[in-house]
C-alpha cells in the first residue's frame, strides 16, 4: 500500500500534530495539516517537525484550513481525522468530507474510544469499506502502539493493507482490537488510573494525589505514576474516556470508571492538566527561571508543594532494583504490612487480572493486553507482571490472600487466569529504581 499524500483534520491538536509528523517523517508523505485558522496550522507544522526531531520534514507539511478541505481530501490517499472526542462533531465533519473522498482513499479516525460502527453510519457504502479506527498514542514518536479497529463494514483486504503499512512504513506496533468502548489499551490503563484517582479522594487526609502517586511510582512498573499520566493526557480526555466506558459497559470493574467529584470540579474550572498549566499538578516558573511543581490538595481545594513521602516498602524495593534483585524487590513489597504497601499490592493484582480479562475479551488474544500496555503506556504488561510475582500459580495464591473476599464473589478469577501463557515481554526493564 502506497500512501503518498495524507490529510490530517484537527492537525493543531496534540495528537493530530504528532501523527502528522509520523506520516511526514517515517512515511515520507506530503501532509495537509487542517486547522480552523491558518495561524494555528502553521504553528502545528513547527510542532510536528519538533515532535519527530526532524525539521527537515517541514517541506512535507502543508498548513491548510477547513476552507481547503475539499481540495486536500480529493488529493489524498489517506485522510486522518483527529478532532475532539465528540461524536456529533466527528459525524458533522464526515458528512462534509465524504462527498470529496475518492473511491481508493483510506479514511481513519484517531478516536480514543468512540464506536467505529456508529461513526461510520454517516458514510456511504464505498467509504464505509475503507473506514477504520487508527488509534495512535501520545506522544506518537515515543509510544509506538497503534490500535486498529475495523467496523462491521471494513473491507478485510483494506484492513490488512493498512496494518502492513503501519507496521512496515510507519514502524508501529499494531494490535487489532474489537470495537468496544475505549478499545483495549485505554480500557485497561484508565481503569487503573481512575481507580488511583478514587484512591486519592479516599485518602485525601494522607495527601491524596501525590500520596497515591508516591505509592505507584516507576518502581512499580510504569514510566509515569498514574495521576501524573492523567495530568499529562489531560483531565478532559480522561473524563471523555472513563465516561464512555462507564456509560456503555457493565463489567466487574464498572464502578472504578466513576470519576470523583473533585476531578469533575477541576475540569469544569478549566484545570485540565499540563496543557492548561494546572490540573492535578501545577507547574510554577519563578522570576529566576527555576520551576516548582505544586499538587492539588483535595482536602483543602488549593495547590500546595509536593510532599516528600518516604515509604519503607518503596525505599526497600528501590534498593533491591538498583542491584537488579527483582525477586528481592517483590519480597520486600509482599512482606511489608503497611497501609501503603497493601494499597500497592492490591492495585497491581487487580491491574493484572483486569488486563488479562480485557485482553481475552477485546484483543486478538490474551497477548494483546501485554502488547498495548508495553507499547502504548510503557507500563509493565499484565502477563509480565504475573511473571514478576513468580508465575500464575503463585500470583493466584497471593491474589486469594490479599484481595477482599467479595472480589472473588464478583469476579471469576480462576476463569480469567486459566490457560494463560508467560509473557512475551521481559518484566525487568519496566521496574525503575526511582
Steps between C-alpha positions, in 0.01 A plus 500: 500500500646832388398809697646806332265774622317528832248749636494536879184671626548663840875520446547775759398267783761311698435167331427638153826690505702200615340262253561743213868488591497121487340490154745764370815350650468120506257495206665779300148612409380845404270597786227764485455627856143626541410740781230763550750784457805511276709640787420195711582269210836676452583463869401133483743452210790617716390284792459194276857533373632541854296204624692260275830686548526562125452853377610377158147361454343847503488497120253208530267692734250738342280719724140531381158599638155345474440723199750277316352173624342395170819561301725323752275197545459454125881481461560259790565127526416505871286735706559497875247668729631621836243748631355511851338190650149608411291259296272769355795716396673209331186400313446857385852508354454157339186622328693798361796307368335176384394657171866575423644158586626312192417126489860395574547722809560351845306684769617463859391652828733552792219473755615365834186296554183609318318229307640447151175339390300800618736756344485323165121532484515834315731369225391350171561131429829556316647715775379262771707219353817710525431654841653381830640616830875571493578587860850635563633570850649813650771597427497292179872540438577311822184293549500260205164332558230535238166334569312422180124462535289385205128561485257231390524651151879523460640308203738234642751548218510876563543433872797271440657751263476779757645278774793407275561869418492598867745223589748514212493870408403687818669245730202463731424213736160413354232327706156432352225536759123480513271801477441528875490822707853642537632196309767301690794709622291783643248255642777341707709811562221732606346238726825514696531878474143580599508259792820675611305828478229345719770384741636855515158629604463219754839584652483878470584533871834325426585735214279370222646536151874503569450241776356249254752586228782440751356154570470421126824648369739369234627233739160329453548451126391817321688787339263754662298477817128462416379847597798668335388308190146636531636852535718449192213365289256760634210464740261591217623204296502284814135593562397427140660154519362391838155646436480303177597180680277564801195576285544216252648202687403299807790272582624421851708819512210727404506701822868584456421718195293748702704822503526659847321827568817702567636405156174598331520835678854554369381429145209742535743774607736436209773342714542209260868423535842582366375645171292757696771581753317337790300191578591232750840667500605860434838618377623840617790686337668743739656833401846343499387232255488220755197274500296351779220247469191533718229242550128545547407430861156338494435565868556878480417568135830684451839432341796429727862384461541125444577307818815292519352166602725220619333160519697210644387252235575742215852580618570129553374416150713771340809379686446148365425622148822704490699178521272303268341291776145489364394199705625675812311817407172308490583323824540843662164611361311188609656478847413860593175534695464878470187665358701630205648161410155342517357768269783432256465120504123506462517751214763300310308174539176655377680663207637164387165322538307770314765521229488125434119502500486785248773349283288189464179696441612785273837408349596241243614283793622547856843612376334811356470641851875474546574662164276802556619574851869460415497709182210738571556586866854375570361313799592148603255281305244291693645159413852628567388629840363155582841359404664758730287376790641150438266355239128437479478243783676723753312805372167320553595415858603860573176629349294266719689615806509875432177594323170542685285186498220692334719547194500128432124480541467761227787395271583161349870527574559129435344527156693816413833347602439165330702408192716809498858492368810662635555846362692567181643804681780505757353672807835630629548812282167642620599518868706810571692572821342844543 
